[in-house]
């Protein structure tokens, strides 16, 4: 018996994924739940496990290829079975997608070809990522030849069309005629709310003979795309407040050795910050929300993502229901996620469902940063390095442990007043910590 492995649904609203790296090749044995390959989407980077044990009999999608959810990507011959059923299963499954346009540099975009009724229906169901990318580049996706499963238009198809604006302009529908009565000096219509003008093409790099050109990894491509999309489509606003964490520093110093011995993990400043963010999200529910085009979604659960640097790139694992945990619970949850992030052992559930993001930029010594929002979330807050500074207290100068808290927020959803109140609650919570504060 053979099993056809399909591209899985890697998170909410994800409709396609890019094959990052095959961890197995044809002929390799594989155990059930052992990782087969790495897949990158616009949300996560994760490994796909084998549904059964056996031998890799066929690979249907190459590294770097973007395929739709549900598309066959490989076949596994079960232990002790021949490959007789493999062909039959493959024949029943949807055809593998054509290679990504990026793999054929000489190809020119073609006009859409007539398709059967089912394929035409599929072409009209564009994924959110495709619709957003087409809108950003002012491209009508109906005019783009799809290379995905059953003619589906993929992100790569839109990017290829955007790279040839003159060709695309020739195939785009002609604009409607302008009424004769229209004033000659009439202004062009403003973009719809929530949309952004297309960004100018970036300047090409100047490559000297001694320079080294490093190809982008799959995860770096996704990070670049997400960061650019967030900066272009989300109106970022920013503010910062100073926080006197002298009592917090003293409390942690008094507890850390006993905490390490009892819990088996270090007591860092992160769980205190996470707890303060929880209190702030309760005080300002509009920050625990997501932008939805023509509406704002107020999230019921408080799921805090933690921006985490790994040797493979930036990932944001999520602490689910962070408001239900005390300091100890947040310490255990955060350190477990960071450890698994850095050893590539995160699951899909660990990487989805975030409603707000915290970034410990102070770990590398920064004192002021301007983070990029993890859209569609409303904000991201940073905790900067704790630095001893002279501070005026009641007309006297004292040496205090000070920390800056910075926030970037989506100005479509909240204004400076709400964002300021949010950071103010964080400040009050952290400054209210004292010797009697319980972490349990």
C-alpha positions as a Markdown table, in Angstrom:
| # | Residue | x | y | z |
|---|---|---|---|---|
| 1 | Unk | 0.0 | 0.0 | 0.0 |
| 2 | Unk | 1.2 | 3.5 | -0.8 |
| 3 | Unk | 0.2 | 6.8 | 0.8 |
| 4 | Unk | 0.0 | 10.1 | -1.0 |
| 5 | Unk | 1.1 | 12.9 | 1.2 |
| 6 | Unk | -0.7 | 16.2 | 0.5 |
| 7 | Unk | 0.4 | 19.8 | 1.3 |
| 8 | Unk | -1.2 | 20.3 | 4.7 |
| 9 | Unk | -3.2 | 23.3 | 6.0 |
| 10 | Unk | -0.4 | 25.2 | 7.8 |
| 11 | Unk | -2.5 | 27.7 | 9.8 |
| 12 | Unk | -5.6 | 29.8 | 9.5 |
| 13 | Unk | -6.3 | 31.2 | 6.1 |
| 14 | Unk | -3.2 | 29.6 | 4.6 |
| 15 | Unk | -3.9 | 28.3 | 1.1 |
| 16 | Unk | -0.5 | 27.4 | -0.2 |
| 17 | Unk | 3.1 | 26.7 | 0.9 |
| 18 | Unk | 6.6 | 26.7 | -0.5 |
| 19 | Unk | 8.8 | 23.6 | -0.3 |
| 20 | Unk | 11.8 | 24.7 | 1.7 |
| 21 | Unk | 13.9 | 21.6 | 2.0 |
| 22 | Unk | 13.3 | 17.9 | 1.6 |
| 23 | Unk | 14.7 | 16.0 | 4.6 |
| 24 | Unk | 14.2 | 12.7 | 2.9 |
| 25 | Unk | 14.9 | 11.6 | -0.7 |
| 26 | Unk | 13.5 | 8.8 | -2.9 |
| 27 | Unk | 14.4 | 5.4 | -1.5 |
| 28 | Unk | 14.9 | 6.7 | 2.1 |
| 29 | Unk | 13.1 | 4.8 | 4.9 |
| 30 | Unk | 10.9 | 6.9 | 7.1 |
| 31 | Unk | 9.1 | 6.2 | 10.4 |
| 32 | Unk | 5.6 | 7.4 | 11.2 |
| 33 | Unk | 5.6 | 11.0 | 12.4 |
| 34 | Unk | 9.2 | 11.5 | 11.3 |
| 35 | Unk | 9.8 | 14.8 | 9.5 |
| 36 | Unk | 9.7 | 14.6 | 5.7 |
| 37 | Unk | 10.3 | 18.2 | 4.6 |
| 38 | Unk | 10.3 | 21.8 | 5.6 |
| 39 | Unk | 7.5 | 24.0 | 4.3 |
| 40 | Unk | 7.4 | 27.8 | 4.4 |
| 41 | Unk | 4.2 | 29.9 | 4.2 |
| 42 | Unk | 3.5 | 33.6 | 4.8 |
| 43 | Unk | 2.8 | 32.7 | 8.4 |
| 44 | Unk | 5.1 | 29.9 | 9.6 |
| 45 | Unk | 8.1 | 27.7 | 8.8 |
| 46 | Unk | 7.5 | 24.1 | 9.9 |
| 47 | Unk | 8.3 | 20.5 | 9.3 |
| 48 | Unk | 5.7 | 18.1 | 7.8 |
| 49 | Unk | 5.6 | 14.6 | 9.5 |
| 50 | Unk | 5.1 | 11.3 | 7.7 |
| 51 | Unk | 1.6 | 10.0 | 8.1 |
| 52 | Unk | 2.8 | 6.4 | 7.9 |
| 53 | Unk | 6.1 | 4.5 | 8.1 |
| 54 | Unk | 7.6 | 3.1 | 5.0 |
| 55 | Unk | 9.9 | 4.2 | 2.1 |
| 56 | Unk | 9.8 | 7.4 | 0.0 |
| 57 | Unk | 8.7 | 6.2 | -3.4 |
| 58 | Unk | 8.2 | 9.4 | -5.2 |
| 59 | Unk | 8.7 | 13.2 | -4.7 |
| 60 | Unk | 6.1 | 15.3 | -6.6 |
| 61 | Unk | 7.1 | 18.8 | -5.6 |
| 62 | Unk | 10.6 | 20.3 | -5.9 |
| 63 | Unk | 12.4 | 22.5 | -3.4 |
| 64 | Unk | 11.4 | 26.2 | -4.0 |
| 65 | Unk | 8.1 | 25.2 | -5.6 |
| 66 | Unk | 4.9 | 26.9 | -4.2 |
| 67 | Unk | 1.9 | 24.6 | -4.2 |
| 68 | Unk | -1.7 | 24.8 | -3.0 |
| 69 | Unk | -3.0 | 23.2 | 0.1 |
| 70 | Unk | -4.2 | 19.6 | -0.7 |
| 71 | Unk | -1.7 | 19.2 | -3.6 |
| 72 | Unk | 0.2 | 15.8 | -3.6 |
| 73 | Unk | 3.8 | 16.4 | -2.7 |
| 74 | Unk | 5.2 | 12.9 | -2.3 |
| 75 | Unk | 4.3 | 9.2 | -2.0 |
| 76 | Unk | 5.3 | 6.7 | 0.7 |
| 77 | Unk | 5.3 | 3.0 | 0.1 |
| 78 | Unk | 4.2 | 1.3 | 3.3 |
| 79 | Unk | 6.5 | -1.2 | 5.0 |
| 80 | Unk | 6.4 | -4.6 | 3.3 |
| 81 | Unk | 4.2 | -3.4 | 0.4 |
| 82 | Unk | 5.0 | -3.1 | -3.2 |
| 83 | Unk | 4.4 | 0.0 | -5.3 |
| 84 | Unk | 1.5 | -1.4 | -7.2 |
| 85 | Unk | -1.0 | 0.9 | -5.6 |
| 86 | Unk | 1.1 | 4.0 | -5.9 |
| 87 | Unk | 0.2 | 4.7 | -9.5 |
| 88 | Unk | -3.5 | 4.2 | -8.8 |
| 89 | Unk | -3.5 | 6.6 | -5.9 |
| 90 | Unk | -1.5 | 9.2 | -7.8 |
| 91 | Unk | -4.0 | 8.9 | -10.7 |
| 92 | Unk | -6.9 | 9.6 | -8.4 |
| 93 | Unk | -5.2 | 12.6 | -6.8 |
| 94 | Unk | -5.1 | 16.0 | -8.3 |
| 95 | Unk | -2.2 | 16.6 | -10.8 |
| 96 | Unk | 0.9 | 18.1 | -9.4 |
| 97 | Unk | 1.3 | 21.8 | -10.1 |
| 98 | Unk | 3.6 | 23.1 | -12.8 |
| 99 | Unk | 7.0 | 24.4 | -11.7 |
| 100 | Unk | 7.0 | 27.9 | -10.1 |
| 101 | Unk | 7.4 | 30.7 | -12.7 |
| 102 | Unk | 10.6 | 31.7 | -10.9 |
| 103 | Unk | 12.1 | 28.4 | -12.2 |
| 104 | Unk | 11.6 | 29.5 | -15.8 |
| 105 | Unk | 13.3 | 32.8 | -16.3 |
| 106 | Unk | 12.8 | 32.8 | -20.1 |
| 107 | Unk | 9.0 | 32.3 | -20.0 |
| 108 | Unk | 6.7 | 35.2 | -20.9 |
| 109 | Unk | 3.3 | 35.6 | -19.1 |
| 110 | Unk | 0.5 | 34.3 | -21.3 |
| 111 | Unk | -3.1 | 35.2 | -21.6 |
| 112 | Unk | -5.4 | 32.9 | -19.7 |
| 113 | Unk | -6.3 | 29.8 | -21.6 |
| 114 | Unk | -9.8 | 28.3 | -21.8 |
| 115 | Unk | -10.4 | 25.9 | -18.9 |
| 116 | Unk | -12.9 | 23.4 | -17.9 |
| 117 | Unk | -15.7 | 24.5 | -15.6 |
| 118 | Unk | -14.2 | 23.1 | -12.4 |
| 119 | Unk | -10.8 | 24.7 | -13.2 |
| 120 | Unk | -12.5 | 28.1 | -13.9 |
| 121 | Unk | -14.3 | 27.9 | -10.6 |
| 122 | Unk | -11.0 | 27.2 | -8.8 |
| 123 | Unk | -9.3 | 30.2 | -10.5 |
| 124 | Unk | -11.9 | 32.5 | -9.2 |
| 125 | Unk | -11.2 | 31.5 | -5.6 |
| 126 | Unk | -8.1 | 33.5 | -5.0 |
| 127 | Unk | -6.4 | 33.0 | -1.6 |
| 128 | Unk | -6.2 | 36.0 | 0.7 |
| 129 | Unk | -2.4 | 36.2 | 0.1 |
| 130 | Unk | -2.9 | 36.3 | -3.7 |
| 131 | Unk | -5.7 | 38.9 | -3.5 |
| 132 | Unk | -3.7 | 41.1 | -1.3 |
| 133 | Unk | -0.6 | 40.9 | -3.5 |
| 134 | Unk | -2.6 | 41.5 | -6.6 |
| 135 | Unk | -4.2 | 44.6 | -5.0 |
| 136 | Unk | -0.8 | 45.9 | -3.9 |
| 137 | Unk | 0.6 | 45.7 | -7.4 |
| 138 | Unk | -2.6 | 46.9 | -9.2 |
| 139 | Unk | -3.0 | 43.6 | -11.0 |
| 140 | Unk | -6.3 | 42.0 | -12.1 |
| 141 | Unk | -5.7 | 38.3 | -11.1 |
| 142 | Unk | -8.3 | 37.2 | -13.8 |
| 143 | Unk | -5.7 | 38.3 | -16.4 |
| 144 | Unk | -2.9 | 36.2 | -15.0 |
| 145 | Unk | -2.2 | 32.6 | -16.2 |
| 146 | Unk | -2.3 | 30.3 | -13.1 |
| 147 | Unk | 0.3 | 27.7 | -12.7 |
| 148 | Unk | -1.1 | 26.2 | -9.5 |
| 149 | Unk | -3.2 | 23.1 | -9.1 |
| 150 | Unk | -6.0 | 23.0 | -11.7 |
| 151 | Unk | -5.0 | 26.4 | -13.0 |
| 152 | Unk | -5.1 | 28.2 | -9.6 |
| 153 | Unk | -3.3 | 31.6 | -9.6 |
| 154 | Unk | -0.5 | 31.6 | -7.0 |
| 155 | Unk | 1.6 | 34.3 | -5.4 |
| 156 | Unk | 4.4 | 33.5 | -7.7 |
| 157 | Unk | 2.2 | 34.1 | -10.7 |
| 158 | Unk | 1.3 | 37.5 | -9.4 |
| 159 | Unk | 4.9 | 38.3 | -8.6 |
| 160 | Unk | 5.9 | 37.3 | -12.2 |
| 161 | Unk | 3.2 | 39.5 | -13.6 |
| 162 | Unk | 4.3 | 42.4 | -11.4 |
| 163 | Unk | 7.9 | 42.0 | -12.6 |
| 164 | Unk | 6.7 | 42.7 | -16.2 |
| 165 | Unk | 4.4 | 45.7 | -15.8 |
| 166 | Unk | 4.4 | 46.6 | -19.5 |
| 167 | Unk | 3.3 | 43.2 | -20.6 |
| 168 | Unk | 0.7 | 43.0 | -17.8 |
| 169 | Unk | -0.7 | 46.4 | -18.9 |
| 170 | Unk | -1.3 | 45.0 | -22.4 |
| 171 | Unk | -3.4 | 42.1 | -21.1 |
| 172 | Unk | -5.3 | 44.1 | -18.4 |
| 173 | Unk | -8.8 | 45.2 | -19.3 |
| 174 | Unk | -9.0 | 48.7 | -20.8 |
| 175 | Unk | -10.2 | 51.4 | -18.5 |
| 176 | Unk | -13.8 | 52.6 | -18.7 |
| 177 | Unk | -14.2 | 55.8 | -20.8 |
| 178 | Unk | -14.3 | 59.0 | -18.9 |
| 179 | Unk | -17.6 | 61.0 | -19.1 |
| 180 | Unk | -17.4 | 64.1 | -21.3 |
| 181 | Unk | -18.9 | 66.2 | -18.5 |
| 182 | Unk | -16.1 | 65.4 | -16.1 |
| 183 | Unk | -14.0 | 68.4 | -15.2 |
| 184 | Unk | -10.6 | 68.5 | -16.8 |
| 185 | Unk | -8.9 | 69.1 | -13.4 |
| 186 | Unk | -10.8 | 66.5 | -11.4 |
| 187 | Unk | -8.6 | 64.7 | -8.9 |
| 188 | Unk | -7.9 | 61.0 | -9.2 |
| 189 | Unk | -10.0 | 58.9 | -6.8 |
| 190 | Unk | -8.4 | 58.2 | -3.4 |
| 191 | Unk | -7.3 | 54.6 | -2.7 |
| 192 | Unk | -9.8 | 52.6 | -0.7 |
| 193 | Unk | -9.5 | 52.5 | 3.1 |
| 194 | Unk | -6.8 | 50.0 | 4.2 |
| 195 | Unk | -5.1 | 49.9 | 0.8 |
| 196 | Unk | -1.7 | 51.3 | -0.1 |
| 197 | Unk | -0.2 | 52.6 | -3.3 |
| 198 | Unk | 2.2 | 50.3 | -5.0 |
| 199 | Unk | 5.8 | 50.7 | -3.7 |
| 200 | Unk | 8.4 | 51.7 | -6.2 |
| 201 | Unk | 10.7 | 49.0 | -7.4 |
| 202 | Unk | 13.8 | 48.7 | -5.2 |
| 203 | Unk | 17.1 | 49.8 | -6.6 |
| 204 | Unk | 19.3 | 46.9 | -7.8 |
| 205 | Unk | 22.4 | 46.1 | -5.8 |
| 206 | Unk | 25.8 | 47.0 | -7.2 |
| 207 | Unk | 27.8 | 43.8 | -7.3 |
| 208 | Unk | 31.6 | 44.2 | -7.5 |
| 209 | Unk | 33.8 | 41.3 | -8.6 |
| 210 | Unk | 35.0 | 40.5 | -5.0 |
| 211 | Unk | 31.4 | 40.5 | -3.5 |
| 212 | Unk | 29.7 | 37.4 | -2.4 |
| 213 | Unk | 26.1 | 36.8 | -3.5 |
| 214 | Unk | 24.1 | 34.7 | -1.0 |
| 215 | Unk | 20.8 | 33.3 | -2.3 |
| 216 | Unk | 17.8 | 33.9 | 0.0 |
| 217 | Unk | 16.6 | 30.9 | 2.0 |
| 218 | Unk | 12.9 | 30.1 | 2.0 |
| 219 | Unk | 12.3 | 31.5 | 5.4 |
| 220 | Unk | 14.3 | 34.7 | 4.7 |
| 221 | Unk | 12.1 | 35.2 | 1.6 |
| 222 | Unk | 9.0 | 34.8 | 3.7 |
| 223 | Unk | 10.3 | 37.2 | 6.4 |
| 224 | Unk | 11.2 | 39.8 | 3.8 |
| 225 | Unk | 7.7 | 39.5 | 2.2 |
| 226 | Unk | 5.9 | 39.8 | 5.5 |
| 227 | Unk | 7.9 | 42.7 | 6.7 |
| 228 | Unk | 7.5 | 44.6 | 3.5 |
| 229 | Unk | 3.8 | 43.9 | 3.3 |
| 230 | Unk | 3.3 | 45.1 | 6.9 |
| 231 | Unk | 5.3 | 48.3 | 6.4 |
| 232 | Unk | 3.5 | 49.1 | 3.1 |
| 233 | Unk | 0.0 | 48.2 | 4.1 |
| 234 | Unk | -0.2 | 49.1 | 7.8 |
| 235 | Unk | 0.1 | 52.8 | 8.9 |
| 236 | Unk | 2.7 | 52.3 | 11.7 |
| 237 | Unk | 2.7 | 54.8 | 14.6 |
| 238 | Unk | 5.2 | 54.7 | 17.5 |
| 239 | Unk | 5.7 | 55.8 | 21.1 |
| 240 | Unk | 7.9 | 55.1 | 24.0 |
| 241 | Unk | 7.8 | 55.4 | 27.8 |
| 242 | Unk | 10.5 | 55.0 | 30.5 |
| 243 | Unk | 9.9 | 52.5 | 33.3 |
| 244 | Unk | 11.6 | 52.4 | 36.7 |
| 245 | Unk | 12.2 | 48.7 | 37.2 |
| 246 | Unk | 14.4 | 49.1 | 40.3 |
| 247 | Unk | 12.0 | 47.1 | 42.5 |
| 248 | Unk | 11.6 | 44.4 | 39.9 |
| 249 | Unk | 15.4 | 44.0 | 39.6 |
| 250 | Unk | 15.6 | 43.6 | 43.4 |
| 251 | Unk | 12.8 | 41.1 | 43.5 |
| 252 | Unk | 14.3 | 39.0 | 40.8 |
| 253 | Unk | 17.7 | 39.1 | 42.4 |
| 254 | Unk | 16.2 | 37.8 | 45.7 |
| 255 | Unk | 14.2 | 35.0 | 44.0 |
| 256 | Unk | 16.3 | 33.7 | 41.1 |
| 257 | Unk | 18.5 | 31.1 | 42.9 |
| 258 | Unk | 15.6 | 29.5 | 44.8 |
| 259 | Unk | 13.5 | 29.6 | 41.6 |
| 260 | Unk | 16.2 | 27.9 | 39.6 |
| 261 | Unk | 16.5 | 25.1 | 42.3 |
| 262 | Unk | 12.8 | 24.6 | 42.6 |
| 263 | Unk | 11.6 | 25.0 | 39.0 |
| 264 | Unk | 14.6 | 24.0 | 37.1 |
| 265 | Unk | 14.6 | 27.1 | 34.8 |
| 266 | Unk | 16.0 | 30.6 | 35.1 |
| 267 | Unk | 13.8 | 33.5 | 36.3 |
| 268 | Unk | 14.1 | 36.1 | 33.6 |
| 269 | Unk | 12.4 | 39.5 | 33.2 |
| 270 | Unk | 10.3 | 38.2 | 30.3 |
| 271 | Unk | 7.4 | 36.6 | 32.4 |
| 272 | Unk | 7.1 | 39.9 | 34.3 |
| 273 | Unk | 6.8 | 41.8 | 31.1 |
| 274 | Unk | 4.3 | 39.3 | 29.7 |
| 275 | Unk | 2.2 | 39.6 | 32.8 |
| 276 | Unk | 2.2 | 43.4 | 32.4 |
| 277 | Unk | 1.2 | 43.1 | 28.8 |
| 278 | Unk | -1.7 | 40.9 | 29.8 |
| 279 | Unk | -2.9 | 43.5 | 32.2 |
| 280 | Unk | -2.6 | 46.2 | 29.5 |
| 281 | Unk | -4.6 | 44.1 | 27.0 |
| 282 | Unk | -7.4 | 43.8 | 29.5 |
| 283 | Unk | -7.4 | 47.5 | 30.2 |
| 284 | Unk | -7.3 | 48.4 | 26.4 |
| 285 | Unk | -9.2 | 45.6 | 24.6 |
| 286 | Unk | -8.7 | 47.4 | 21.2 |
| 287 | Unk | -5.1 | 46.4 | 21.3 |
| 288 | Unk | -6.1 | 42.7 | 21.5 |
| 289 | Unk | -7.6 | 42.9 | 18.0 |
| 290 | Unk | -7.0 | 42.4 | 14.3 |
| 291 | Unk | -7.6 | 44.6 | 11.3 |
| 292 | Unk | -10.1 | 43.0 | 8.9 |
| 293 | Unk | -10.4 | 45.5 | 6.0 |
| 294 | Unk | -13.8 | 46.9 | 6.6 |
| 295 | Unk | -14.1 | 45.8 | 10.3 |
| 296 | Unk | -12.1 | 45.3 | 13.4 |
| 297 | Unk | -12.0 | 41.9 | 15.1 |
| 298 | Unk | -11.8 | 42.1 | 18.9 |
| 299 | Unk | -10.2 | 38.8 | 20.0 |
| 300 | Unk | -11.7 | 36.9 | 22.9 |
| 301 | Unk | -8.5 | 35.0 | 23.8 |
| 302 | Unk | -5.2 | 36.6 | 24.9 |
| 303 | Unk | -2.5 | 34.8 | 22.9 |
| 304 | Unk | 0.8 | 36.5 | 23.1 |
| 305 | Unk | 3.5 | 35.9 | 20.5 |
| 306 | Unk | 7.2 | 36.2 | 21.3 |
| 307 | Unk | 9.5 | 37.3 | 18.6 |
| 308 | Unk | 12.3 | 34.8 | 18.8 |
| 309 | Unk | 15.6 | 34.9 | 16.9 |
| 310 | Unk | 16.9 | 31.5 | 15.7 |
| 311 | Unk | 19.8 | 30.5 | 13.5 |
| 312 | Unk | 17.3 | 30.0 | 10.7 |
| 313 | Unk | 15.5 | 33.3 | 11.0 |
| 314 | Unk | 12.8 | 35.0 | 13.1 |
| 315 | Unk | 9.8 | 33.0 | 14.4 |
| 316 | Unk | 7.0 | 34.1 | 16.7 |
| 317 | Unk | 5.8 | 31.2 | 18.9 |
| 318 | Unk | 2.6 | 31.9 | 20.8 |
| 319 | Unk | 1.6 | 31.5 | 24.4 |
| 320 | Unk | -2.0 | 30.6 | 24.3 |
| 321 | Unk | -4.4 | 32.0 | 27.0 |
| 322 | Unk | -1.6 | 34.0 | 28.6 |
| 323 | Unk | -4.1 | 35.7 | 30.8 |
| 324 | Unk | -4.7 | 32.4 | 32.6 |
| 325 | Unk | -1.1 | 32.0 | 33.7 |
| 326 | Unk | 0.8 | 33.5 | 36.7 |
| 327 | Unk | 4.5 | 34.5 | 36.6 |
| 328 | Unk | 5.7 | 31.0 | 37.0 |
| 329 | Unk | 3.4 | 29.7 | 34.3 |
| 330 | Unk | 4.5 | 32.4 | 31.9 |
| 331 | Unk | 8.2 | 31.7 | 32.7 |
| 332 | Unk | 7.8 | 28.0 | 31.9 |
| 333 | Unk | 5.7 | 28.5 | 28.8 |
| 334 | Unk | 8.0 | 31.2 | 27.3 |
| 335 | Unk | 11.2 | 29.3 | 27.9 |
| 336 | Unk | 9.8 | 26.0 | 26.6 |
| 337 | Unk | 8.7 | 27.8 | 23.4 |
| 338 | Unk | 12.0 | 29.6 | 22.9 |
| 339 | Unk | 13.9 | 26.3 | 23.5 |
| 340 | Unk | 11.8 | 24.4 | 20.9 |
| 341 | Unk | 12.0 | 27.3 | 18.5 |
| 342 | Unk | 15.8 | 27.2 | 18.5 |
| 343 | Unk | 15.8 | 23.4 | 18.0 |
| 344 | Unk | 13.2 | 23.4 | 15.2 |
| 345 | Unk | 10.6 | 21.5 | 17.3 |
| 346 | Unk | 7.7 | 23.9 | 17.2 |
| 347 | Unk | 4.3 | 22.6 | 16.1 |
| 348 | Unk | 1.7 | 24.4 | 13.9 |
| 349 | Unk | -0.3 | 25.1 | 17.1 |
| 350 | Unk | 2.7 | 26.9 | 18.6 |
| 351 | Unk | 2.9 | 29.3 | 15.7 |
| 352 | Unk | -0.7 | 30.3 | 15.1 |
| 353 | Unk | -3.4 | 32.2 | 16.8 |
| 354 | Unk | -1.4 | 35.1 | 18.1 |
| 355 | Unk | -3.3 | 38.3 | 19.1 |
| 356 | Unk | -0.4 | 40.5 | 20.2 |
| 357 | Unk | 3.4 | 40.3 | 20.0 |
| 358 | Unk | 6.2 | 41.1 | 22.5 |
| 359 | Unk | 9.9 | 41.4 | 21.5 |
| 360 | Unk | 12.7 | 41.3 | 24.0 |
| 361 | Unk | 15.1 | 43.5 | 21.9 |
| 362 | Unk | 16.9 | 44.5 | 25.1 |
| 363 | Unk | 18.5 | 41.0 | 25.2 |
| 364 | Unk | 21.0 | 42.3 | 22.5 |
| 365 | Unk | 21.6 | 45.6 | 24.3 |
| 366 | Unk | 19.2 | 48.0 | 22.5 |
| 367 | Unk | 17.6 | 50.9 | 24.4 |
| 368 | Unk | 15.3 | 52.1 | 21.7 |
| 369 | Unk | 13.7 | 50.2 | 18.7 |
| 370 | Unk | 10.9 | 50.7 | 16.2 |
| 371 | Unk | 9.5 | 47.2 | 15.7 |
| 372 | Unk | 7.4 | 46.1 | 12.7 |
| 373 | Unk | 3.8 | 45.0 | 13.4 |
| 374 | Unk | 3.0 | 41.4 | 13.0 |
| 375 | Unk | -0.1 | 42.0 | 10.8 |
| 376 | Unk | -3.0 | 41.6 | 11.1 |
| 377 | Unk | -2.3 | 42.2 | 14.8 |
| 378 | Unk | -2.8 | 45.8 | 16.1 |
| 379 | Unk | 0.6 | 46.2 | 17.9 |
| 380 | Unk | 3.9 | 45.0 | 19.0 |
| 381 | Unk | 5.8 | 46.1 | 22.1 |
| 382 | Unk | 9.5 | 45.8 | 23.0 |
| 383 | Unk | 11.3 | 45.6 | 26.3 |
| 384 | Unk | 14.6 | 47.3 | 26.0 |
| 385 | Unk | 17.8 | 46.8 | 28.0 |
| 386 | Unk | 17.7 | 47.6 | 31.7 |
| 387 | Unk | 20.3 | 50.4 | 32.3 |
| 388 | Unk | 21.2 | 52.2 | 35.5 |
| 389 | Unk | 20.8 | 55.9 | 35.1 |
| 390 | Unk | 20.6 | 59.0 | 37.3 |
| 391 | Unk | 17.0 | 59.9 | 37.8 |
| 392 | Unk | 15.4 | 62.9 | 39.6 |
| 393 | Unk | 13.1 | 61.7 | 42.4 |
| 394 | Unk | 11.5 | 64.4 | 44.6 |
| 395 | Unk | 14.1 | 67.0 | 43.5 |
| 396 | Unk | 16.9 | 64.5 | 44.4 |
| 397 | Unk | 19.2 | 62.6 | 42.0 |
| 398 | Unk | 19.2 | 58.8 | 42.5 |
| 399 | Unk | 20.6 | 55.9 | 40.5 |
| 400 | Unk | 17.8 | 53.7 | 39.3 |
| 401 | Unk | 17.4 | 50.7 | 37.0 |
| 402 | Unk | 15.5 | 52.1 | 34.0 |
| 403 | Unk | 14.0 | 50.3 | 31.0 |
| 404 | Unk | 12.4 | 51.8 | 27.9 |
| 405 | Unk | 9.1 | 50.2 | 26.6 |
| 406 | Unk | 8.4 | 50.9 | 22.9 |
| 407 | Unk | 5.3 | 50.2 | 20.9 |
| 408 | Unk | 4.4 | 50.2 | 17.2 |
| 409 | Unk | 0.6 | 50.3 | 16.6 |
| 410 | Unk | -1.8 | 50.2 | 13.7 |
| 411 | Unk | -3.2 | 53.7 | 13.5 |
| 412 | Unk | -6.2 | 52.5 | 11.6 |
| 413 | Unk | -7.4 | 50.7 | 14.7 |
| 414 | Unk | -6.2 | 52.8 | 17.7 |
| 415 | Unk | -5.0 | 56.3 | 18.2 |
| 416 | Unk | -2.2 | 57.6 | 20.4 |
| 417 | Unk | -4.5 | 57.9 | 23.4 |
| 418 | Unk | -5.3 | 54.2 | 23.5 |
| 419 | Unk | -1.7 | 53.2 | 22.7 |
| 420 | Unk | -0.4 | 55.6 | 25.4 |
| 421 | Unk | -2.8 | 54.1 | 27.9 |
| 422 | Unk | -1.7 | 50.6 | 27.0 |
| 423 | Unk | 2.0 | 51.4 | 27.6 |
| 424 | Unk | 1.0 | 53.3 | 30.7 |
| 425 | Unk | -0.6 | 50.2 | 32.2 |
| 426 | Unk | 2.5 | 48.2 | 31.4 |
| 427 | Unk | 4.6 | 50.9 | 33.2 |
| 428 | Unk | 2.3 | 51.0 | 36.3 |
| 429 | Unk | 2.3 | 47.2 | 36.5 |
| 430 | Unk | 6.1 | 46.9 | 36.4 |
| 431 | Unk | 6.7 | 49.8 | 38.7 |
| 432 | Unk | 4.1 | 48.4 | 41.1 |
| 433 | Unk | 6.2 | 45.2 | 41.7 |
| 434 | Unk | 7.7 | 45.1 | 45.2 |
| 435 | Unk | 9.3 | 42.7 | 47.8 |
| 436 | Unk | 5.8 | 41.2 | 48.6 |
| 437 | Unk | 4.8 | 40.5 | 45.0 |
| 438 | Unk | 3.9 | 36.9 | 44.5 |
| 439 | Unk | 5.0 | 35.0 | 41.4 |
| 440 | Unk | 2.6 | 32.1 | 42.1 |
